[in-house]
C-alpha cells in the first residue's frame, strides 16, 4: 500500500504541471495539492533523482528532460499519430479554429494534441485542458458513442444543455453512430461548441477523434467544418488502410 501511495503522489505532482504551470514553487505546489511541504519535498527529490523533475532554483521545480524520452517512446508506438497530427494542423489552418486530437483512455477522454494555427475569434472552453468531460464535448461524445460506452457515473451538468440522462444519451449515441460524427452546442460552457469525427485503423477500430472547438455562433458553418474534418480524417484512415463499405457505419471498438 505504501508503494501505491508513493506512486499516486508522484503522479499527482507530475499532473500539476501544465501549460499554465510550467514551474512550481514548493510552497505553492503544497497548497495546490494539499500535501505537507515536508512530504512533497521528499516526493520532488525522488522525482529529481529519476530525471522526471528538475530543480531550477531554491524551492522551484520544472518537468525534467527524461519525460521527452518517454513521450517519444509513446508517440513512436502509435503509427497513426504522425499522420493524424499533420491532419489536425491542416484543419486548424483551413478553418482558423482550435483543432484537436482526442483519445479514450478507460473512462477518460484525453486531448493529446491541439493546434491554433491561424486561429481567429474569441477563446473557447478547454483550450488548455488535458482531461475533457466525455459527456459534454464533441470528441468525448463521439468516442463514447462509437465504442458503445454509457454516460460516466454521476455526470456533471455543466450547463442546462449538458446531457446527463441515460435515456437521452442512448438516443443521441445512436444518432452519433449513424452519422459517425458528433456536435455539441453550449454543453460544456456557454458560448462554446464543437464538431468531431473519427480516425479509424484498417479494421475500422476507432483510434481517435479529430475535431474543432468554436464559439457557438460559428456553428452556423458546421456543414463546412464537417466537410473539412471528414476530408482530413478520411485521408488519415485511408493511409492507415481503412476501406469503407458503402452505407456501413464504422464499427465500434470491442
Secondary structure, DSSP 4 states (H G I P E B T S, - for coil): -HHHHHHHHHHHHHHT-BTTBSEEEHHHHHHHHT--HHHHHHHHHHHHHHTSEEEEETTEEEE-THHHHHHHHHHHT-HHHHHHHHHHHHHHHHHTSEEEEEEEETTEEEEEEEE-TT--SS--TTSS-SEE-TTTSHHHHHHHHHTT--PPTT---SSTT----HHHHHHHHHHHHHHTEEEEESSSSTTEEEEEEEEE-TT--EEEEEEEEEEGGGGGGHHHHHHHHHHHHHHHHHHTT--PPTT-PPPPP-
